[in-house]
Amino acid sequence: MSSNGYSVSSLSQISPVPHETLEHQCITTLKIQNPHISCLAAHNNLLYAASINEISVFDLSNYAFIDMFNNDLASGSVKSIAFSSTNKVFTAHQDCKIRVWQMTPSKRHQLVSTLPTVIDRFLHFMLPKNYTTVRRHKKRLWLEHWDTVSHLVVTEGLMYSVSWDKSFKIWNPTTYRCLESVNAHQDAVNAVAVSDIGVVYTASADGLIRVWERVDKDSKHKLIATLEKHKAPVNALALKRDGSFLFSGGCDRSIVVWRRESSVHRMVFVEALWGHTGAILCLINADDLIVSGSADQTVRVWQHGENGYRCNTILKGHEKPVKSLVNVKSGSRGGVVSICSGSLDGEVKVWEVSKKKLKKFELYKLSSKE
């Protein structure tokens, strides 16, 4: 018998549970001048928080306010923020445009370009073949989005943008040229994820996730697979760094886990994670954790165990839907992960999540509840 009254044999017969749990605490809350935080991003120890049309910047060392930029009401809501290796800041907007910003030595952000550029438009506007029909009796250049730009990803020297115009486009983030446009879905495209080897995943309001790839650098992207499990619009994607797992969240309140098989073209369904009582609005992969934000005003942290992923902690405190998440610190200080959540309540909360090893009697109690 062990000192707590349970035999080793009885403990070995309990159902498999993780040998560690998660603890969390809210470190601080940042209040933004405008409500309705639409997206968060982090780069070079700075936190970017978009609220309607304005973007606030905070120092993650002390959470001090640094700058606020893009106060142009005509640009509409900021939907996504991404960064290039040259420290350019790219922002996606409701007015169908992508804006490029450069940080000055005084940590102010100056607008340097708007995509597509005037030069790019000029080079294409003369030829009829460069126009595409977007609505009945209305045409646009193929290189411009004609509806809200919903998400941006910059990786491996390329930028990917998706839009409610049902397409995704690929840009050179150095020259700002549009390289390719793909008609991707039958409804608005809400999210994009790109693996290290260039496989592109797009998630849409049509309930589908589509997988795209090109054979070589000179070829166009081709559809190689369609993933169907969600019963409603898909709002968010998260991809493990090595591309082995894809996670998708939708209005059906589920998070679907997909695993890449030996062939890079094949993603197979693994499991659906349930627990949120509202639509999944955002997902991130933080170390070996999956973090989800929902219209139910909570953030859930999912950890992988012997029986798949399970929710090990729920972060509460927001008073409106959680619209965006960003991982700002991973793996430091003994496995502590720092996560920021942004809500339509106008607040950004900074959370620390840490792992705690379970003792034998805690494992027994946890098992007894299941």
C-alpha positions as a Python dict, from the first residue, in 0.01 Angstrom:
ca = {
    (1, 'M'): (0, 0, 0),
    (2, 'S'): (113, 356, -61),
    (3, 'S'): (123, 613, 219),
    (4, 'N'): (-204, 769, 103),
    (5, 'G'): (-395, 441, 127),
    (6, 'Y'): (-400, 335, -240),
    (7, 'S'): (-206, 41, -375),
    (8, 'V'): (18, 72, -676),
    (9, 'S'): (-187, -195, -854),
    (10, 'S'): (-512, -7, -802),
    (11, 'L'): (-355, 312, -939),
    (12, 'S'): (-232, 129, -1247),
    (13, 'Q'): (-586, 17, -1326),
    (14, 'I'): (-741, 362, -1341),
    (15, 'S'): (-835, 498, -1680),
    (16, 'P'): (-551, 683, -1861),
    (17, 'V'): (-534, 1051, -1770),
    (18, 'P'): (-261, 1310, -1822),
    (19, 'H'): (9, 1303, -1554),
    (20, 'E'): (6, 1680, -1534),
    (21, 'T'): (-255, 1952, -1518),
    (22, 'L'): (-252, 2320, -1604),
    (23, 'E'): (-260, 2619, -1374),
    (24, 'H'): (-332, 2972, -1491),
    (25, 'Q'): (-350, 3330, -1376),
    (26, 'C'): (-437, 3662, -1537),
    (27, 'I'): (-125, 3882, -1517),
    (28, 'T'): (-278, 4206, -1635),
    (29, 'T'): (-566, 4355, -1832),
    (30, 'L'): (-509, 4618, -2100),
    (31, 'K'): (-802, 4844, -2175),
    (32, 'I'): (-822, 4980, -2529),
    (33, 'Q'): (-973, 5321, -2600),
    (34, 'N'): (-1216, 5179, -2854),
    (35, 'P'): (-1418, 4863, -2786),
    (36, 'H'): (-1448, 4563, -3017),
    (37, 'I'): (-1095, 4423, -3041),
    (38, 'S'): (-1080, 4242, -3376),
    (39, 'C'): (-727, 4097, -3379),
    (40, 'L'): (-402, 4064, -3188),
    (41, 'A'): (-45, 4004, -3304),
    (42, 'A'): (300, 4001, -3144),
    (43, 'H'): (642, 4079, -3290),
    (44, 'N'): (980, 4179, -3145),
    (45, 'N'): (839, 4191, -2791),
    (46, 'L'): (560, 4423, -2897),
    (47, 'L'): (186, 4350, -2878),
    (48, 'Y'): (-41, 4488, -3150),
    (49, 'A'): (-411, 4517, -3067),
    (50, 'A'): (-657, 4625, -3337),
    (51, 'S'): (-976, 4791, -3218),
    (52, 'I'): (-1214, 4885, -3500),
    (53, 'N'): (-985, 5092, -3729),
    (54, 'E'): (-709, 5175, -3479),
    (55, 'I'): (-405, 4967, -3382),
    (56, 'S'): (-254, 5009, -3036),
    (57, 'V'): (101, 4892, -2961),
    (58, 'F'): (226, 4783, -2617),
    (59, 'D'): (567, 4682, -2484),
    (60, 'L'): (540, 4322, -2362),
    (61, 'S'): (819, 4380, -2109),
    (62, 'N'): (611, 4616, -1897),
    (63, 'Y'): (281, 4646, -2092),
    (64, 'A'): (342, 5017, -2145),
    (65, 'F'): (158, 5189, -2430),
    (66, 'I'): (394, 5264, -2722),
    (67, 'D'): (195, 5389, -3020),
    (68, 'M'): (-141, 5406, -3192),
    (69, 'F'): (-169, 5416, -3571),
    (70, 'N'): (-416, 5391, -3860),
    (71, 'N'): (-682, 5631, -3739),
    (72, 'D'): (-842, 5642, -4085),
    (73, 'L'): (-1211, 5561, -4035),
    (74, 'A'): (-1248, 5494, -4407),
    (75, 'S'): (-1027, 5185, -4381),
    (76, 'G'): (-1289, 5004, -4176),
    (77, 'S'): (-1216, 4736, -3920),
    (78, 'V'): (-866, 4586, -3904),
    (79, 'K'): (-902, 4209, -3946),
    (80, 'S'): (-546, 4076, -3933),
    (81, 'I'): (-185, 4184, -3867),
    (82, 'A'): (131, 4015, -3998),
    (83, 'F'): (504, 4090, -4008),
    (84, 'S'): (783, 4040, -4260),
    (85, 'S'): (1146, 3953, -4195),
    (86, 'T'): (1233, 4316, -4278),
    (87, 'N'): (1013, 4435, -3989),
    (88, 'K'): (739, 4567, -4212),
    (89, 'V'): (390, 4550, -4058),
    (90, 'F'): (104, 4439, -4286),
    (91, 'T'): (-258, 4505, -4190),
    (92, 'A'): (-575, 4366, -4353),
    (93, 'H'): (-880, 4590, -4369),
    (94, 'Q'): (-1252, 4591, -4422),
    (95, 'D'): (-1210, 4833, -4715),
    (96, 'C'): (-1056, 4549, -4922),
    (97, 'K'): (-699, 4679, -4891),
    (98, 'I'): (-374, 4567, -4731),
    (99, 'R'): (-162, 4842, -4576),
    (100, 'V'): (213, 4835, -4516),
    (101, 'W'): (373, 5014, -4223),
    (102, 'Q'): (731, 5080, -4115),
    (103, 'M'): (835, 5145, -3755),
    (104, 'T'): (1056, 5451, -3708),
    (105, 'P'): (1347, 5469, -3460),
    (106, 'S'): (1108, 5649, -3223),
    (107, 'K'): (874, 5347, -3241),
    (108, 'R'): (610, 5527, -3443),
    (109, 'H'): (445, 5353, -3737),
    (110, 'Q'): (436, 5522, -4077),
    (111, 'L'): (231, 5414, -4376),
    (112, 'V'): (461, 5323, -4666),
    (113, 'S'): (228, 5153, -4915),
    (114, 'T'): (-120, 5018, -4986),
    (115, 'L'): (-174, 4692, -5173),
    (116, 'P'): (-226, 4652, -5456),
    (117, 'T'): (5, 4943, -5533),
    (118, 'V'): (-73, 5214, -5786),
    (119, 'I'): (214, 5086, -6005),
    (120, 'D'): (79, 4730, -5996),
    (121, 'R'): (-268, 4852, -6093),
    (122, 'F'): (-125, 5063, -6375),
    (123, 'L'): (69, 4770, -6520),
    (124, 'H'): (-247, 4561, -6542),
    (125, 'F'): (-540, 4794, -6609),
    (126, 'M'): (-496, 4819, -6989),
    (127, 'L'): (-538, 4451, -7075),
    (128, 'P'): (-891, 4302, -7062),
    (129, 'K'): (-749, 3960, -6966),
    (130, 'N'): (-644, 4105, -6629),
    (131, 'Y'): (-1005, 4168, -6528),
    (132, 'T'): (-1241, 3920, -6367),
    (133, 'T'): (-1615, 3936, -6310),
    (134, 'V'): (-1687, 3976, -5940),
    (135, 'R'): (-2058, 4049, -5956),
    (136, 'R'): (-2310, 4078, -6232),
    (137, 'H'): (-2203, 4359, -6468),
    (138, 'K'): (-1906, 4444, -6243),
    (139, 'K'): (-1540, 4362, -6302),
    (140, 'R'): (-1220, 4410, -6105),
    (141, 'L'): (-851, 4350, -6164),
    (142, 'W'): (-756, 3997, -6057),
    (143, 'L'): (-484, 4134, -5827),
    (144, 'E'): (-723, 4328, -5601),
    (145, 'H'): (-961, 4200, -5337),
    (146, 'W'): (-1316, 4329, -5375),
    (147, 'D'): (-1441, 4245, -5027),
    (148, 'T'): (-1302, 4248, -4671),
    (149, 'V'): (-950, 4107, -4637),
    (150, 'S'): (-999, 3869, -4344),
    (151, 'H'): (-658, 3716, -4270),
    (152, 'L'): (-287, 3749, -4354),
    (153, 'V'): (9, 3512, -4318),
    (154, 'V'): (371, 3593, -4403),
    (155, 'T'): (605, 3295, -4436),
    (156, 'E'): (908, 3187, -4640),
    (157, 'G'): (932, 3516, -4829),
    (158, 'L'): (567, 3524, -4938),
    (159, 'M'): (248, 3680, -4802),
    (160, 'Y'): (-91, 3510, -4827),
    (161, 'S'): (-417, 3702, -4799),
    (162, 'V'): (-770, 3565, -4785),
    (163, 'S'): (-1091, 3756, -4828),
    (164, 'W'): (-1467, 3745, -4806),
    (165, 'D'): (-1451, 3770, -5187),
    (166, 'K'): (-1393, 3388, -5177),
    (167, 'S'): (-1031, 3406, -5296),
    (168, 'F'): (-677, 3395, -5166),
    (169, 'K'): (-387, 3590, -5312),
    (170, 'I'): (-10, 3560, -5289),
    (171, 'W'): (217, 3864, -5265),
    (172, 'N'): (586, 3943, -5264),
    (173, 'P'): (626, 4126, -4929),
    (174, 'T'): (939, 4305, -5052),
    (175, 'T'): (824, 4438, -5390),
    (176, 'Y'): (451, 4443, -5293),
    (177, 'R'): (361, 4276, -5621),
    (178, 'C'): (62, 4042, -5640),
    (179, 'L'): (191, 3711, -5778),
    (180, 'E'): (-119, 3495, -5794),
    (181, 'S'): (-492, 3493, -5725),
    (182, 'V'): (-693, 3177, -5660),
    (183, 'N'): (-1072, 3142, -5656),
    (184, 'A'): (-1086, 2918, -5352),
    (185, 'H'): (-1439, 2872, -5215),
    (186, 'Q'): (-1810, 2922, -5272),
    (187, 'D'): (-1837, 3158, -4975),
    (188, 'A'): (-1624, 3397, -4770),
    (189, 'V'): (-1275, 3279, -4677),
    (190, 'N'): (-1213, 3344, -4306),
    (191, 'A'): (-867, 3203, -4234),
    (192, 'V'): (-548, 3074, -4392),
    (193, 'A'): (-260, 2863, -4262),
    (194, 'V'): (62, 2778, -4447),
    (195, 'S'): (304, 2496, -4362),
    (196, 'D'): (681, 2525, -4377),
    (197, 'I'): (683, 2338, -4709),
    (198, 'G'): (427, 2571, -4865),
    (199, 'V'): (103, 2373, -4833),
    (200, 'V'): (-184, 2623, -4802),
    (201, 'Y'): (-502, 2561, -4600),
    (202, 'T'): (-805, 2788, -4642),
    (203, 'A'): (-1115, 2788, -4420),
    (204, 'S'): (-1447, 2921, -4538),
    (205, 'A'): (-1801, 3011, -4442),
    (206, 'D'): (-1904, 2730, -4679),
    (207, 'G'): (-1801, 2487, -4403),
    (208, 'L'): (-1501, 2350, -4594),
    (209, 'I'): (-1125, 2352, -4550),
    (210, 'R'): (-936, 2331, -4876),
    (211, 'V'): (-574, 2227, -4924),
    (212, 'W'): (-362, 2386, -5197),
    (213, 'E'): (-14, 2319, -5330),
    (214, 'R'): (205, 2397, -5628),
    (215, 'V'): (450, 2156, -5786),
    (216, 'D'): (729, 2409, -5827),
    (217, 'K'): (790, 2781, -5776),
    (218, 'D'): (678, 2870, -6127),
    (219, 'S'): (346, 2684, -6120),
    (220, 'K'): (6, 2794, -5992),
    (221, 'H'): (-155, 2659, -5677),
    (222, 'K'): (-385, 2363, -5733),
    (223, 'L'): (-653, 2213, -5512),
    (224, 'I'): (-528, 1880, -5375),
    (225, 'A'): (-785, 1802, -5103),
    (226, 'T'): (-1107, 1918, -4938),
    (227, 'L'): (-1163, 1853, -4567),
    (228, 'E'): (-1527, 1810, -4467),
    (229, 'K'): (-1630, 1766, -4103),
    (230, 'H'): (-1770, 2097, -3986),
    (231, 'K'): (-2146, 2152, -4009),
    (232, 'A'): (-2121, 2532, -4019),
    (233, 'P'): (-1879, 2810, -4123),
    (234, 'V'): (-1513, 2751, -4034),
    (235, 'N'): (-1369, 3060, -3863),
    (236, 'A'): (-1017, 2968, -3751),
    (237, 'L'): (-717, 2748, -3830),
    (238, 'A'): (-403, 2659, -3636),
    (239, 'L'): (-118, 2451, -3773),
    (240, 'K'): (159, 2276, -3583),
    (241, 'R'): (497, 2412, -3683),
    (242, 'D'): (602, 2091, -3859),
    (243, 'G'): (268, 2068, -4040),
    (244, 'S'): (182, 1732, -3882),
    (245, 'F'): (-145, 1849, -3727),
    (246, 'L'): (-410, 2098, -3834),
    (247, 'F'): (-678, 2235, -3601),
    (248, 'S'): (-997, 2403, -3720),
    (249, 'G'): (-1272, 2581, -3529),
    (250, 'G'): (-1618, 2672, -3648),
    (251, 'C'): (-1962, 2807, -3575),
    (252, 'D'): (-2074, 2452, -3491),
    (253, 'R'): (-1881, 2497, -3160),
    (254, 'S'): (-1635, 2217, -3241),
    (255, 'I'): (-1259, 2208, -3283),
    (256, 'V'): (-1159, 1943, -3535),
    (257, 'V'): (-816, 1780, -3517),
    (258, 'W'): (-658, 1665, -3845),
    (259, 'R'): (-339, 1460, -3881),
    (260, 'R'): (-112, 1448, -4184),
    (261, 'E'): (-47, 1097, -4304),
    (262, 'S'): (272, 980, -4476),
    (263, 'S'): (167, 1158, -4794),
    (264, 'V'): (174, 1535, -4749),
    (265, 'H'): (-142, 1555, -4961),
    (266, 'R'): (-354, 1360, -4715),
    (267, 'M'): (-501, 1501, -4394),
    (268, 'V'): (-721, 1262, -4199),
    (269, 'F'): (-978, 1334, -3930),
    (270, 'V'): (-860, 1244, -3579),
    (271, 'E'): (-1122, 1377, -3338),
    (272, 'A'): (-1363, 1660, -3264),
    (273, 'L'): (-1322, 1855, -2940),
    (274, 'W'): (-1637, 1976, -2768),
    (275, 'G'): (-1683, 2204, -2467),
    (276, 'H'): (-1744, 2556, -2591),
    (277, 'T'): (-2108, 2665, -2588),
    (278, 'G'): (-2058, 2925, -2861),
    (279, 'A'): (-1888, 2951, -3198),
    (280, 'I'): (-1509, 2906, -3209),
    (281, 'L'): (-1370, 3242, -3321),
    (282, 'C'): (-992, 3196, -3287),
    (283, 'L'): (-731, 2923, -3239),
    (284, 'I'): (-358, 2916, -3170),
    (285, 'N'): (-97, 2647, -3114),
    (286, 'A'): (121, 2731, -2810),
    (287, 'D'): (398, 2475, -2756),
    (288, 'D'): (207, 2147, -2715),
    (289, 'L'): (-117, 2324, -2618),
    (290, 'I'): (-414, 2425, -2829),
    (291, 'V'): (-588, 2744, -2715),
    (292, 'S'): (-935, 2840, -2838),
    (293, 'G'): (-1143, 3155, -2799),
    (294, 'S'): (-1518, 3154, -2835),
    (295, 'A'): (-1836, 3354, -2857),
    (296, 'D'): (-1918, 3202, -2517),
    (297, 'Q'): (-1670, 3459, -2370),
    (298, 'T'): (-1418, 3196, -2254),
    (299, 'V'): (-1075, 3074, -2354),
    (300, 'R'): (-1012, 2700, -2332),
    (301, 'V'): (-670, 2536, -2315),
    (302, 'W'): (-644, 2185, -2459),
    (303, 'Q'): (-364, 1943, -2377),
    (304, 'H'): (-272, 1621, -2553),
    (305, 'G'): (-284, 1299, -2353),
    (306, 'E'): (-307, 924, -2407),
    (307, 'N'): (-667, 953, -2524),
    (308, 'G'): (-624, 1260, -2741),
    (309, 'Y'): (-679, 1625, -2657),
    (310, 'R'): (-877, 1730, -2353),
    (311, 'C'): (-964, 2068, -2203),
    (312, 'N'): (-752, 2108, -1889),
    (313, 'T'): (-835, 2466, -1799),
    (314, 'I'): (-1084, 2742, -1883),
    (315, 'L'): (-981, 3107, -1874),
    (316, 'K'): (-1272, 3329, -1770),
    (317, 'G'): (-1301, 3703, -1732),
    (318, 'H'): (-1412, 3849, -2063),
    (319, 'E'): (-1762, 3991, -2083),
    (320, 'K'): (-1806, 3953, -2459),
    (321, 'P'): (-1689, 3709, -2730),
    (322, 'V'): (-1316, 3636, -2748),
    (323, 'K'): (-1216, 3740, -3098),
    (324, 'S'): (-839, 3687, -3107),
    (325, 'L'): (-551, 3507, -2936),
    (326, 'V'): (-176, 3534, -2960),
    (327, 'N'): (107, 3340, -2798),
    (328, 'V'): (361, 3590, -2665),
    (329, 'K'): (599, 3365, -2468),
    (330, 'S'): (659, 2990, -2483),
    (331, 'G'): (870, 2738, -2300),
    (332, 'S'): (1048, 2980, -2071),
    (333, 'R'): (1059, 2970, -1691),
    (334, 'G'): (985, 2602, -1654),
    (335, 'G'): (723, 2559, -1921),
    (336, 'V'): (521, 2876, -1858),
    (337, 'V'): (327, 2993, -2163),
    (338, 'S'): (201, 3352, -2190),
    (339, 'I'): (-113, 3411, -2396),
    (340, 'C'): (-302, 3729, -2478),
    (341, 'S'): (-675, 3722, -2547),
    (342, 'G'): (-867, 4006, -2709),
    (343, 'S'): (-1242, 4046, -2676),
    (344, 'L'): (-1526, 4254, -2812),
    (345, 'D'): (-1548, 4395, -2458),
    (346, 'G'): (-1246, 4614, -2545),
    (347, 'E'): (-1001, 4436, -2317),
    (348, 'V'): (-682, 4242, -2373),
    (349, 'K'): (-602, 3995, -2097),
    (350, 'V'): (-254, 3853, -2047),
    (351, 'W'): (-256, 3499, -1908),
    (352, 'E'): (19, 3275, -1779),
    (353, 'V'): (-44, 2903, -1816),
    (354, 'S'): (192, 2658, -1647),
    (355, 'K'): (209, 2282, -1613),
    (356, 'K'): (180, 2109, -1277),
    (357, 'K'): (275, 1746, -1219),
    (358, 'L'): (-7, 1545, -1064),
    (359, 'K'): (54, 1333, -756),
    (360, 'K'): (-78, 979, -733),
    (361, 'F'): (-378, 1067, -517),
    (362, 'E'): (-466, 1355, -754),
    (363, 'L'): (-453, 1112, -1049),
    (364, 'Y'): (-689, 880, -861),
    (365, 'K'): (-936, 1161, -783),
    (366, 'L'): (-927, 1283, -1143),
    (367, 'S'): (-986, 932, -1271),
    (368, 'S'): (-1274, 873, -1029),
    (369, 'K'): (-1461, 1174, -1169),
    (370, 'E'): (-1458, 1036, -1525),
}
